[in-house]
Amino acid sequence: MIELNQHASLGSALREALDRFADETCLIEADRERENHRLTYRQFKEMALPLAGFLQAREFKAGSRAAIIMTNQSKWLVSAYAIFHSGGVLVPLDYKLSAPEHIPLLAHSKAEILITEYHFWRAIKQQNPDLTQLPHTVIVTDVPKNADLMGAIRWEDARVQSDPVFVPRSRQDWACIVYSSGTGGRPKGCVLTHENYLEQCAALTSLYAFWPGVRYLSILPTNHAIDFMVGFIGPFVCGATVVHLRTLRPEFVREAFTRFKITYVALVPLILKNLQAGLEQRFAELPPLKRFVFNRLLSVNKTMTKQQPNLELSRKLLKQVHEAFGGELRAIFTGGTFCAPQIIQFFYDLGIQVSIGYGLTEAGTTITLNDLKPFRADTVGKPLPGMEVKVVNQGEDGIGQVAVRSKTLMSHYLDDPELTAETIVDGWLMTGDLGRFDSTGHLQLFGRAKNMIVTEEGKNVYPEDIEAAFEGLPVKEFCVFAANYIWPERSMLGEKLIVVLRLNEGQQFTEELRQDLIKRNSKLLNFKRISGYVVWEQDFPRTASMKIKRFVLAEEIRAKFDRHAALQEL
Protein backbone atom coordinates (compact mmCIF):
# COMPACT_ATOMS: atom_id res chain seq x y z
CA MET A 1 0.00 0.00 0.00
CA ILE A 2 1.24 3.48 -0.78
CA GLU A 3 1.71 5.98 2.06
CA LEU A 4 -1.41 8.12 1.95
CA ASN A 5 -0.06 10.61 4.49
CA GLN A 6 2.53 11.62 1.89
CA HIS A 7 -0.13 12.68 -0.60
CA ALA A 8 -2.20 15.84 -0.80
CA SER A 9 -4.86 14.60 -3.25
CA LEU A 10 -6.58 11.55 -4.66
CA GLY A 11 -5.00 12.31 -8.02
CA SER A 12 -1.52 12.19 -6.50
CA ALA A 13 -2.18 8.95 -4.59
CA LEU A 14 -3.71 7.20 -7.60
CA ARG A 15 -0.92 8.44 -9.84
CA GLU A 16 1.69 6.74 -7.65
CA ALA A 17 -0.41 3.56 -7.52
CA LEU A 18 -0.57 3.34 -11.32
CA ASP A 19 3.23 3.41 -11.48
CA ARG A 20 4.03 1.26 -8.44
CA PHE A 21 1.63 -1.54 -9.38
CA ALA A 22 2.05 -1.17 -13.15
CA ASP A 23 2.09 -4.90 -13.93
CA GLU A 24 -0.68 -5.91 -11.52
CA THR A 25 -4.26 -6.38 -12.74
CA CYS A 26 -6.43 -3.48 -11.59
CA LEU A 27 -9.72 -4.10 -13.40
CA ILE A 28 -11.65 -7.04 -14.80
CA GLU A 29 -14.86 -6.31 -16.69
CA ALA A 30 -17.23 -9.18 -17.47
CA ASP A 31 -20.67 -9.46 -19.04
CA ARG A 32 -22.48 -12.72 -18.35
CA GLU A 33 -20.23 -15.55 -19.58
CA ARG A 34 -17.94 -13.21 -21.51
CA GLU A 35 -14.99 -11.35 -20.09
CA ASN A 36 -14.81 -8.00 -21.88
CA HIS A 37 -11.29 -7.20 -20.81
CA ARG A 38 -8.84 -7.00 -17.95
CA LEU A 39 -6.49 -4.10 -17.45
CA THR A 40 -3.18 -3.79 -15.68
CA TYR A 41 -2.46 -0.56 -13.85
CA ARG A 42 -0.19 0.41 -16.75
CA GLN A 43 -2.97 -0.18 -19.30
CA PHE A 44 -5.40 1.75 -17.12
CA LYS A 45 -3.02 4.70 -17.16
CA GLU A 46 -2.65 4.44 -20.93
CA MET A 47 -6.45 4.67 -21.26
CA ALA A 48 -6.86 7.54 -18.82
CA LEU A 49 -4.13 9.98 -19.84
CA PRO A 50 -5.41 10.63 -23.42
CA LEU A 51 -8.85 11.38 -21.91
CA ALA A 52 -7.24 13.72 -19.38
CA GLY A 53 -5.48 15.45 -22.26
CA PHE A 54 -8.80 15.86 -24.06
CA LEU A 55 -10.40 17.38 -20.98
CA GLN A 56 -7.54 19.83 -20.60
CA ALA A 57 -7.77 20.75 -24.27
CA ARG A 58 -11.39 21.72 -23.50
CA GLU A 59 -10.09 24.14 -20.84
CA PHE A 60 -10.88 21.76 -18.00
CA LYS A 61 -8.62 22.91 -15.18
CA ALA A 62 -8.11 22.94 -11.43
CA GLY A 63 -11.51 23.18 -9.74
CA SER A 64 -13.52 22.47 -12.89
CA ARG A 65 -16.42 20.05 -12.35
CA ALA A 66 -17.22 16.90 -14.30
CA ALA A 67 -20.16 14.58 -13.77
CA ILE A 68 -20.31 10.83 -14.40
CA ILE A 69 -23.58 8.95 -14.99
CA MET A 70 -22.60 5.38 -15.73
CA THR A 71 -23.17 1.80 -14.65
CA ASN A 72 -20.25 -0.13 -13.16
CA GLN A 73 -17.59 -0.52 -15.79
CA SER A 74 -13.92 0.22 -16.38
CA LYS A 75 -14.67 3.52 -18.11
CA TRP A 76 -16.22 4.88 -14.91
CA LEU A 77 -12.93 4.55 -13.03
CA VAL A 78 -10.84 5.63 -16.03
CA SER A 79 -12.94 8.79 -16.32
CA ALA A 80 -12.69 9.52 -12.60
CA TYR A 81 -8.91 9.27 -12.68
CA ALA A 82 -8.71 11.53 -15.76
CA ILE A 83 -10.74 14.12 -13.83
CA PHE A 84 -8.53 13.90 -10.74
CA HIS A 85 -5.33 13.93 -12.83
CA SER A 86 -6.54 17.22 -14.33
CA GLY A 87 -7.26 18.74 -10.91
CA GLY A 88 -11.02 18.58 -11.41
CA VAL A 89 -13.94 17.98 -9.06
CA LEU A 90 -15.89 14.77 -9.65
CA VAL A 91 -19.70 14.76 -9.50
CA PRO A 92 -20.74 11.07 -9.32
CA LEU A 93 -24.48 10.88 -10.07
CA ASP A 94 -26.71 7.89 -9.43
CA TYR A 95 -27.47 6.23 -12.77
CA LYS A 96 -30.69 4.84 -11.30
CA LEU A 97 -32.22 8.30 -11.11
CA SER A 98 -34.48 9.40 -13.93
CA ALA A 99 -33.54 11.99 -16.55
CA PRO A 100 -35.82 14.63 -14.93
CA GLU A 101 -33.86 14.05 -11.72
CA HIS A 102 -30.45 14.14 -13.41
CA ILE A 103 -30.99 17.48 -15.15
CA PRO A 104 -31.41 19.71 -12.04
CA LEU A 105 -28.44 18.00 -10.37
CA LEU A 106 -26.26 18.70 -13.40
CA ALA A 107 -27.37 22.32 -13.26
CA HIS A 108 -26.92 22.63 -9.50
CA SER A 109 -23.42 21.13 -9.58
CA LYS A 110 -22.37 23.45 -12.44
CA ALA A 111 -20.69 20.52 -14.16
CA GLU A 112 -18.79 21.57 -17.30
CA ILE A 113 -18.27 18.00 -18.52
CA LEU A 114 -20.65 15.03 -18.53
CA ILE A 115 -19.38 11.50 -19.16
CA THR A 116 -22.24 9.05 -19.55
CA GLU A 117 -23.64 6.09 -21.45
CA TYR A 118 -25.49 6.82 -24.67
CA HIS A 119 -28.94 5.71 -23.45
CA PHE A 120 -28.72 7.99 -20.41
CA TRP A 121 -27.79 10.92 -22.65
CA ARG A 122 -30.66 10.14 -25.01
CA ALA A 123 -33.10 10.10 -22.07
CA ILE A 124 -31.80 13.48 -20.90
CA LYS A 125 -32.11 15.03 -24.35
CA GLN A 126 -35.64 13.68 -24.76
CA GLN A 127 -36.64 15.92 -21.84
CA ASN A 128 -35.77 18.90 -24.06
CA PRO A 129 -33.97 20.69 -21.21
CA ASP A 130 -32.78 24.27 -21.18
CA LEU A 131 -29.25 24.02 -22.63
CA THR A 132 -27.92 26.21 -19.81
CA GLN A 133 -28.72 23.32 -17.44
CA LEU A 134 -26.40 20.94 -19.28
CA PRO A 135 -22.59 20.70 -19.38
CA HIS A 136 -20.98 22.24 -22.46
CA THR A 137 -19.14 18.99 -23.28
CA VAL A 138 -20.76 15.54 -23.20
CA ILE A 139 -18.80 12.32 -23.78
CA VAL A 140 -20.82 9.15 -24.38
CA THR A 141 -19.94 5.46 -24.22
CA ASP A 142 -21.73 2.40 -25.65
CA VAL A 143 -22.98 4.26 -28.72
CA PRO A 144 -24.99 2.13 -31.21
CA LYS A 145 -23.77 2.14 -34.79
CA ASN A 146 -25.02 5.14 -36.82
CA ALA A 147 -26.69 6.64 -33.74
CA ASP A 148 -27.44 10.37 -33.54
CA LEU A 149 -24.96 11.73 -30.99
CA MET A 150 -27.18 14.75 -30.28
CA GLY A 151 -24.19 17.01 -29.80
CA ALA A 152 -22.13 14.57 -27.76
CA ILE A 153 -18.68 13.14 -28.47
CA ARG A 154 -17.91 9.45 -28.66
CA TRP A 155 -15.73 8.11 -25.88
CA GLU A 156 -13.33 6.72 -28.49
CA ASP A 157 -12.90 10.18 -30.03
CA ALA A 158 -12.31 11.99 -26.72
CA ARG A 159 -8.55 11.62 -26.99
CA VAL A 160 -5.43 13.68 -27.61
CA GLN A 161 -1.97 12.23 -28.06
CA SER A 162 0.04 14.84 -26.19
CA ASP A 163 0.76 14.07 -22.53
CA PRO A 164 -1.57 15.90 -20.17
CA VAL A 165 -0.25 18.00 -17.31
CA PHE A 166 -0.71 16.56 -13.83
CA VAL A 167 -2.51 19.24 -11.81
CA PRO A 168 -1.69 19.07 -8.07
CA ARG A 169 -4.32 19.87 -5.47
CA SER A 170 -4.21 20.49 -1.72
CA ARG A 171 -5.88 18.39 0.93
CA GLN A 172 -8.49 21.10 1.55
CA ASP A 173 -9.47 21.41 -2.12
CA TRP A 174 -12.74 19.87 -3.27
CA ALA A 175 -12.54 16.31 -4.58
CA CYS A 176 -16.21 15.40 -5.11
CA ILE A 177 -19.73 16.76 -4.94
CA VAL A 178 -21.92 13.84 -3.88
CA TYR A 179 -25.71 14.06 -3.94
CA SER A 180 -27.94 12.15 -1.57
CA SER A 181 -30.03 9.52 -3.36
CA GLY A 182 -33.15 10.75 -5.09
CA THR A 183 -32.97 14.40 -4.11
CA GLY A 184 -35.28 16.45 -6.25
CA GLY A 185 -36.86 19.37 -4.42
CA ARG A 186 -33.76 20.64 -2.64
CA PRO A 187 -30.46 19.27 -4.00
CA LYS A 188 -28.15 18.22 -1.18
CA GLY A 189 -24.67 18.23 -2.67
CA CYS A 190 -22.08 17.13 -0.12
CA VAL A 191 -18.75 18.79 -0.90
CA LEU A 192 -16.00 16.36 0.09
CA THR A 193 -12.32 17.28 0.10
CA HIS A 194 -9.27 15.27 -0.82
CA GLU A 195 -8.41 15.04 2.87
CA ASN A 196 -11.83 13.54 3.61
CA TYR A 197 -11.16 10.63 1.27
CA LEU A 198 -7.49 10.11 2.13
CA GLU A 199 -8.22 10.00 5.86
CA GLN A 200 -11.17 7.65 5.36
CA CYS A 201 -9.13 5.32 3.17
CA ALA A 202 -6.29 5.17 5.68
CA ALA A 203 -8.72 4.33 8.51
CA LEU A 204 -10.56 1.58 6.61
CA THR A 205 -7.45 -0.14 5.25
CA SER A 206 -5.98 -0.20 8.75
CA LEU A 207 -8.78 -2.63 9.69
CA TYR A 208 -9.32 -4.46 6.40
CA ALA A 209 -6.20 -4.59 4.27
CA PHE A 210 -6.05 -4.91 0.49
CA TRP A 211 -2.95 -6.05 -1.41
CA PRO A 212 -1.99 -7.24 -4.92
CA GLY A 213 -3.95 -10.40 -5.61
CA VAL A 214 -7.03 -9.34 -3.62
CA ARG A 215 -10.16 -9.25 -5.78
CA TYR A 216 -13.08 -7.01 -4.89
CA LEU A 217 -16.45 -7.69 -6.56
CA SER A 218 -18.16 -4.39 -7.36
CA ILE A 219 -21.93 -4.92 -7.00
CA LEU A 220 -23.05 -1.54 -5.65
CA PRO A 221 -23.02 1.38 -8.10
CA THR A 222 -19.60 3.05 -8.15
CA ASN A 223 -21.27 6.40 -7.43
CA HIS A 224 -22.40 4.93 -4.10
CA ALA A 225 -20.21 6.25 -1.27
CA ILE A 226 -19.33 2.73 -0.08
CA ASP A 227 -18.30 1.38 -3.48
CA PHE A 228 -16.44 4.54 -4.45
CA MET A 229 -14.20 3.98 -1.43
CA VAL A 230 -13.87 0.19 -1.12
CA GLY A 231 -14.42 -0.54 -4.82
CA PHE A 232 -12.09 2.09 -6.25
CA ILE A 233 -9.87 4.19 -3.98
CA GLY A 234 -9.06 1.46 -1.42
CA PRO A 235 -8.17 -1.33 -3.86
CA PHE A 236 -6.23 0.97 -6.18
CA VAL A 237 -3.91 2.46 -3.56
CA CYS A 238 -3.14 -1.12 -2.45
CA GLY A 239 -2.60 -2.67 -5.90
CA ALA A 240 -5.69 -4.92 -5.70
CA THR A 241 -8.15 -5.89 -8.45
CA VAL A 242 -11.72 -4.65 -8.96
CA VAL A 243 -14.16 -6.94 -10.79
CA HIS A 244 -17.07 -5.25 -12.58
CA LEU A 245 -20.06 -7.14 -13.91
CA ARG A 246 -22.14 -5.54 -16.67
CA THR A 247 -25.09 -7.64 -15.47
CA LEU A 248 -26.56 -8.08 -12.00
CA ARG A 249 -28.59 -11.20 -12.75
CA PRO A 250 -28.27 -13.42 -9.64
CA GLU A 251 -26.91 -16.46 -11.48
CA PHE A 252 -24.01 -14.47 -12.94
CA VAL A 253 -23.29 -12.74 -9.65
CA ARG A 254 -23.10 -16.15 -7.95
CA GLU A 255 -20.80 -17.45 -10.68
CA ALA A 256 -18.50 -14.43 -10.29
CA PHE A 257 -17.51 -15.52 -6.77
CA THR A 258 -16.11 -18.82 -8.01
CA ARG A 259 -14.92 -17.63 -11.40
CA PHE A 260 -12.86 -14.73 -10.08
CA LYS A 261 -12.05 -16.05 -6.59
CA ILE A 262 -13.50 -12.97 -4.88
CA THR A 263 -11.85 -11.76 -1.66
CA TYR A 264 -14.19 -8.93 -0.61
CA VAL A 265 -17.61 -7.64 -1.63
CA ALA A 266 -19.93 -4.91 -0.31
CA LEU A 267 -23.67 -5.60 -0.29
CA VAL A 268 -26.67 -3.64 0.93
CA PRO A 269 -28.76 -5.48 3.54
CA LEU A 270 -31.54 -6.27 1.05
CA ILE A 271 -29.17 -8.30 -1.15
CA LEU A 272 -27.71 -9.98 1.93
CA LYS A 273 -31.22 -10.89 3.06
CA ASN A 274 -32.03 -12.43 -0.33
CA LEU A 275 -28.76 -14.33 -0.30
CA GLN A 276 -29.61 -15.76 3.09
CA ALA A 277 -33.02 -16.91 1.86
CA GLY A 278 -31.42 -18.69 -1.09
CA LEU A 279 -28.90 -20.50 1.10
CA GLU A 280 -31.54 -21.54 3.62
CA GLN A 281 -33.61 -23.05 0.82
CA ARG A 282 -30.61 -25.01 -0.48
CA PHE A 283 -29.84 -26.33 3.01
CA ALA A 284 -33.47 -27.38 3.49
CA GLU A 285 -33.39 -29.32 0.20
CA LEU A 286 -30.41 -31.47 1.26
CA PRO A 287 -31.14 -35.19 1.61
CA PRO A 288 -31.72 -36.19 5.25
CA LEU A 289 -28.26 -37.71 5.84
CA LYS A 290 -26.40 -34.80 4.24
CA ARG A 291 -28.54 -32.34 6.15
CA PHE A 292 -27.71 -34.16 9.43
CA VAL A 293 -23.97 -34.04 8.70
CA PHE A 294 -24.17 -30.40 7.64
CA ASN A 295 -26.02 -29.41 10.83
CA ARG A 296 -23.44 -31.19 12.97
CA LEU A 297 -20.55 -29.43 11.22
CA LEU A 298 -22.39 -26.12 11.49
CA SER A 299 -22.82 -26.69 15.23
CA VAL A 300 -19.11 -27.38 15.66
CA ASN A 301 -18.20 -24.25 13.71
CA LYS A 302 -20.56 -22.11 15.80
CA THR A 303 -19.00 -23.41 19.01
CA MET A 304 -15.40 -22.95 17.86
CA THR A 305 -15.91 -19.44 16.51
CA LYS A 306 -18.36 -18.03 19.03
CA GLN A 307 -16.10 -15.16 20.12
CA GLN A 308 -13.54 -14.88 17.35
CA PRO A 309 -13.72 -15.87 13.67
CA ASN A 310 -11.44 -18.64 12.44
CA LEU A 311 -11.61 -18.51 8.67
CA GLU A 312 -9.24 -21.43 8.08
CA LEU A 313 -11.24 -23.73 10.38
CA SER A 314 -14.59 -22.67 8.88
CA ARG A 315 -13.36 -23.33 5.36
CA LYS A 316 -12.43 -26.88 6.37
CA LEU A 317 -15.60 -27.68 8.31
CA LEU A 318 -18.02 -26.11 5.79
CA LYS A 319 -15.95 -26.59 2.66
CA GLN A 320 -18.81 -26.74 0.15
CA VAL A 321 -20.41 -23.56 1.47
CA HIS A 322 -17.14 -21.65 1.17
CA GLU A 323 -16.36 -23.13 -2.25
CA ALA A 324 -19.72 -21.81 -3.44
CA PHE A 325 -18.34 -18.35 -2.62
CA GLY A 326 -15.10 -19.07 -4.47
CA GLY A 327 -13.11 -20.34 -1.49
CA GLU A 328 -11.25 -17.04 -1.07
CA LEU A 329 -13.93 -14.78 0.43
CA ARG A 330 -12.57 -13.03 3.54
CA ALA A 331 -15.41 -10.63 4.35
CA ILE A 332 -18.67 -9.10 3.18
CA PHE A 333 -19.10 -5.42 4.00
CA THR A 334 -22.59 -4.11 4.56
CA GLY A 335 -24.08 -0.80 5.60
CA GLY A 336 -26.02 2.12 4.20
CA THR A 337 -29.05 1.11 6.25
CA PHE A 338 -30.01 -1.13 9.13
CA CYS A 339 -29.24 -4.84 8.85
CA ALA A 340 -31.07 -7.25 11.14
CA PRO A 341 -28.71 -8.99 13.62
CA GLN A 342 -30.07 -12.42 12.72
CA ILE A 343 -28.84 -11.97 9.13
CA ILE A 344 -25.33 -11.10 10.32
CA GLN A 345 -25.41 -14.04 12.75
CA PHE A 346 -26.54 -16.46 10.00
CA PHE A 347 -23.49 -15.75 7.84
CA TYR A 348 -21.10 -15.64 10.78
CA ASP A 349 -22.23 -19.12 11.86
CA LEU A 350 -21.22 -20.33 8.39
CA GLY A 351 -17.78 -18.79 8.83
CA ILE A 352 -18.56 -15.99 6.38
CA GLN A 353 -17.57 -12.77 8.06
CA VAL A 354 -20.00 -9.88 7.59
CA SER A 355 -18.61 -6.59 8.80
CA ILE A 356 -21.42 -4.14 9.35
CA GLY A 357 -20.70 -0.46 9.34
CA TYR A 358 -22.54 2.78 9.90
CA GLY A 359 -21.96 5.99 8.06
CA LEU A 360 -23.23 8.92 6.06
CA THR A 361 -22.03 10.59 2.90
CA GLU A 362 -21.59 13.74 4.97
CA ALA A 363 -19.05 11.89 7.12
CA GLY A 364 -17.03 10.53 4.21
CA THR A 365 -18.71 7.10 4.05
CA THR A 366 -18.03 5.18 7.28
CA ILE A 367 -18.20 6.26 10.93
CA THR A 368 -18.15 2.94 12.77
CA LEU A 369 -17.24 -0.56 11.65
CA ASN A 370 -17.35 -3.96 13.31
CA ASP A 371 -13.82 -5.33 13.38
CA LEU A 372 -15.07 -8.71 14.70
CA LYS A 373 -12.89 -8.38 17.82
CA PRO A 374 -15.11 -9.70 19.31
CA PHE A 375 -17.94 -10.57 16.94
CA ARG A 376 -21.16 -8.65 17.64
CA ALA A 377 -24.26 -9.00 15.47
CA ASP A 378 -26.30 -6.44 17.40
CA THR A 379 -24.16 -3.33 16.91
CA VAL A 380 -22.63 -1.31 14.08
CA GLY A 381 -19.17 -1.58 15.60
CA LYS A 382 -16.75 0.89 17.09
CA PRO A 383 -15.65 4.28 15.74
CA LEU A 384 -12.96 4.09 13.06
CA PRO A 385 -9.52 5.47 13.87
CA GLY A 386 -9.69 9.26 13.84
CA MET A 387 -13.44 9.35 14.45
CA GLU A 388 -14.85 11.14 17.49
CA VAL A 389 -18.39 9.95 18.13
CA LYS A 390 -20.68 11.05 20.94
CA VAL A 391 -24.36 10.78 21.84
CA VAL A 392 -26.04 14.09 22.66
CA ASN A 393 -29.32 14.93 24.40
CA GLN A 394 -29.50 11.49 25.98
CA GLY A 395 -32.63 10.23 27.62
CA GLU A 396 -32.77 8.10 30.75
CA ASP A 397 -32.06 5.03 28.61
CA GLY A 398 -28.86 6.61 27.30
CA ILE A 399 -30.29 7.02 23.81
CA GLY A 400 -29.72 10.31 22.02
CA GLN A 401 -28.63 11.75 18.71
CA VAL A 402 -25.33 10.50 17.30
CA ALA A 403 -22.83 13.29 16.58
CA VAL A 404 -19.50 12.92 14.77
CA ARG A 405 -16.32 14.96 14.43
CA SER A 406 -13.35 13.98 12.26
CA LYS A 407 -11.17 14.93 9.31
CA THR A 408 -13.54 12.98 7.07
CA LEU A 409 -16.51 15.35 7.55
CA MET A 410 -17.68 17.11 4.40
CA SER A 411 -16.74 20.73 3.90
CA HIS A 412 -20.34 21.88 3.38
CA TYR A 413 -23.50 21.44 1.34
CA LEU A 414 -23.05 23.08 -2.04
CA ASP A 415 -24.65 26.54 -2.13
CA ASP A 416 -26.70 25.85 1.01
CA PRO A 417 -25.19 27.58 4.07
CA GLU A 418 -28.48 27.30 5.99
CA LEU A 419 -28.62 23.51 5.70
CA THR A 420 -24.88 23.29 6.42
CA ALA A 421 -25.32 25.28 9.66
CA GLU A 422 -28.18 22.99 10.71
CA THR A 423 -26.14 19.87 10.04
CA ILE A 424 -22.66 20.76 11.31
CA VAL A 425 -22.81 22.48 14.71
CA ASP A 426 -19.57 23.64 16.34
CA GLY A 427 -17.63 21.20 14.18
CA TRP A 428 -19.89 18.24 15.00
CA LEU A 429 -22.01 16.53 12.35
CA MET A 430 -25.50 15.95 13.73
CA THR A 431 -26.39 12.68 12.06
CA GLY A 432 -30.10 12.64 12.91
CA ASP A 433 -29.75 9.00 13.99
CA LEU A 434 -30.59 7.82 17.50
CA GLY A 435 -28.10 5.60 19.26
CA ARG A 436 -26.13 4.80 22.39
CA PHE A 437 -22.82 3.20 23.29
CA ASP A 438 -22.75 -0.03 25.27
CA SER A 439 -20.21 -0.84 27.97
CA THR A 440 -17.72 -2.19 25.40
CA GLY A 441 -17.74 0.93 23.24
CA HIS A 442 -19.93 -0.51 20.48
CA LEU A 443 -22.56 1.76 18.93
CA GLN A 444 -26.16 0.58 18.82
CA LEU A 445 -28.74 2.34 16.63
CA PHE A 446 -32.40 2.71 17.60
CA GLY A 447 -34.12 4.98 15.09
CA ARG A 448 -34.07 8.39 13.48
CA ALA A 449 -34.51 11.89 14.76
CA LYS A 450 -34.70 13.35 11.25
CA ASN A 451 -37.41 13.45 8.64
CA MET A 452 -35.76 10.95 6.32
CA ILE A 453 -35.92 7.22 5.72
CA VAL A 454 -33.30 4.83 4.40
CA THR A 455 -34.58 1.97 2.27
CA GLU A 456 -33.31 -1.61 2.35
CA GLU A 457 -31.37 -0.78 -0.82
CA GLY A 458 -29.53 1.91 1.11
CA LYS A 459 -31.22 4.84 -0.63
CA ASN A 460 -31.92 8.05 1.27
CA VAL A 461 -35.48 9.27 0.74
CA TYR A 462 -36.27 12.84 1.77
CA PRO A 463 -40.03 13.34 2.20
CA GLU A 464 -39.76 16.93 0.96
CA ASP A 465 -38.69 15.58 -2.42
CA ILE A 466 -41.72 13.30 -2.74
CA GLU A 467 -44.10 16.25 -2.54
CA ALA A 468 -43.61 17.18 -6.19
CA ALA A 469 -45.65 14.10 -7.15
CA PHE A 470 -48.65 15.52 -5.29
CA GLU A 471 -48.52 19.06 -6.66
CA GLY A 472 -52.00 20.16 -7.72
CA LEU A 473 -53.73 17.93 -5.21
CA PRO A 474 -57.15 19.57 -4.57
CA VAL A 475 -56.55 20.40 -0.90
CA LYS A 476 -55.51 23.58 0.90
CA GLU A 477 -52.03 22.28 1.72
CA PHE A 478 -50.16 19.06 2.35
CA CYS A 479 -46.85 17.86 3.71
CA VAL A 480 -45.01 14.52 3.48
CA PHE A 481 -43.33 13.01 6.56
CA ALA A 482 -41.53 9.88 7.65
CA ALA A 483 -44.06 8.37 10.05
CA ASN A 484 -41.33 7.63 12.60
CA TYR A 485 -40.43 11.31 12.61
CA ILE A 486 -43.88 12.23 13.93
CA TRP A 487 -44.21 9.21 16.21
CA PRO A 488 -40.66 8.15 17.11
CA GLU A 489 -40.11 4.42 17.45
CA ARG A 490 -37.03 2.64 18.74
CA SER A 491 -36.58 0.80 15.47
CA MET A 492 -34.59 1.08 12.26
CA LEU A 493 -37.10 -1.14 10.45
CA GLY A 494 -40.50 -0.54 8.93
CA GLU A 495 -40.02 3.15 8.15
CA LYS A 496 -42.84 4.56 6.04
CA LEU A 497 -43.81 7.78 4.32
CA ILE A 498 -47.15 9.45 4.98
CA VAL A 499 -48.87 12.60 3.74
CA VAL A 500 -50.57 15.09 6.07
CA LEU A 501 -53.54 16.80 4.40
CA ARG A 502 -55.09 20.14 5.33
CA LEU A 503 -58.44 20.19 3.54
CA ASN A 504 -60.16 23.30 2.23
CA GLU A 505 -62.85 24.92 4.36
CA GLY A 506 -65.91 22.66 4.32
CA GLN A 507 -64.13 19.98 2.27
CA GLN A 508 -64.55 16.30 3.16
CA PHE A 509 -62.09 13.49 2.51
CA THR A 510 -63.88 11.58 -0.25
CA GLU A 511 -63.22 8.38 -2.18
CA GLU A 512 -62.46 10.58 -5.18
CA LEU A 513 -59.65 12.31 -3.26
CA ARG A 514 -58.36 8.96 -2.08
CA GLN A 515 -58.20 7.65 -5.65
CA ASP A 516 -56.39 10.83 -6.70
CA LEU A 517 -53.76 10.13 -4.03
CA ILE A 518 -53.44 6.51 -5.17
CA LYS A 519 -53.03 7.52 -8.81
CA ARG A 520 -50.30 10.04 -8.07
CA ASN A 521 -48.61 7.63 -5.67
CA SER A 522 -48.49 4.86 -8.28
CA LYS A 523 -46.28 6.99 -10.51
CA LEU A 524 -43.52 6.98 -7.91
CA LEU A 525 -40.90 4.28 -7.58
CA ASN A 526 -41.84 1.68 -4.96
CA PHE A 527 -39.43 2.93 -2.31
CA LYS A 528 -40.73 6.51 -2.67
CA ARG A 529 -44.43 5.77 -2.23
CA ILE A 530 -46.49 6.96 0.71
CA SER A 531 -48.31 4.29 2.70
CA GLY A 532 -50.98 6.36 4.43
CA TYR A 533 -52.43 9.77 5.23
CA VAL A 534 -53.45 11.99 8.13
CA VAL A 535 -56.18 14.62 7.90
CA TRP A 536 -55.17 17.72 9.92
CA GLU A 537 -57.75 20.38 10.75
CA GLN A 538 -55.47 23.38 11.32
CA ASP A 539 -53.35 25.52 9.04
CA PHE A 540 -49.72 24.47 8.91
CA PRO A 541 -47.28 26.60 10.94
CA ARG A 542 -44.98 28.57 8.65
CA THR A 543 -41.90 30.76 8.77
CA ALA A 544 -41.85 34.42 7.71
CA SER A 545 -40.79 33.23 4.26
CA MET A 546 -43.82 30.86 4.23
CA LYS A 547 -41.84 27.63 4.56
CA ILE A 548 -43.63 24.91 6.53
CA LYS A 549 -42.22 24.45 10.03
CA ARG A 550 -42.05 20.68 9.71
CA PHE A 551 -40.69 20.09 13.20
CA VAL A 552 -43.43 22.20 14.80
CA LEU A 553 -46.15 20.56 12.72
CA ALA A 554 -44.88 17.10 13.67
CA GLU A 555 -44.93 18.07 17.36
CA GLU A 556 -48.49 19.36 17.10
CA ILE A 557 -49.73 16.18 15.41
CA ARG A 558 -47.91 14.00 17.95
CA ALA A 559 -49.43 15.94 20.85
CA LYS A 560 -52.99 15.54 19.55
CA PHE A 561 -53.02 12.03 18.05
CA ASP A 562 -51.35 8.73 18.61
CA ARG A 563 -50.21 6.91 15.50
CA HIS A 564 -53.06 4.41 15.31
CA ALA A 565 -55.78 7.01 15.80
CA ALA A 566 -54.57 9.42 13.14
CA LEU A 567 -52.91 7.36 10.44
CA GLN A 568 -55.13 5.94 7.72
CA GLU A 569 -53.83 3.42 5.20
CA LEU A 570 -53.93 4.42 1.57
Secondary structure, DSSP 8 states (H G I E B T S, - for coil): ---GGG-SSHHHHHHHHHHHTTTSEEEEEEETTEEEEEEEHHHHHHHHHHHHHHHHHTT--TT-EEEEE--SSHHHHHHHHHHHHTT-EEEE--TTS-HHHHHHHHHHHT-SEEEEEHHHHHHHHHT---GGGS-SEEEEES--TT---TT-EEGGG---SS--------TTSEEEEEE-TT--SS--EEEEEHHHHHHHHHHHHHHS---TT-EEEE-S-TTSHHHHIIIIIHHHHHT-EEEEES---HHHHHHHHHHTT--EEEE-HHHHHHHHHHHHHHHHTS-HHHHHHHHHHHHHHHHHTSSS--HHHHHHHTHHHHHHTTS---EEEE-SS---HHHHHHHHHTT--EEEEE--GGGTS-SEE---TT--SSS--EE-TT-EEEEES--TTS-EEEEEESTTS-SEETT-HHHHHHHEETTEEEEEEEEEE-TTS-EEEEEESSS-EE-TT--EE-HHHHGGGGTT-SSSEEEEEEHHHHS--S-SS---EEEEEE--TT----HHHHHHHHHHHHTS-GGG-EEEEEEE-S---B-TT--B-HHHHHHHHHHH--HHHH-EE-
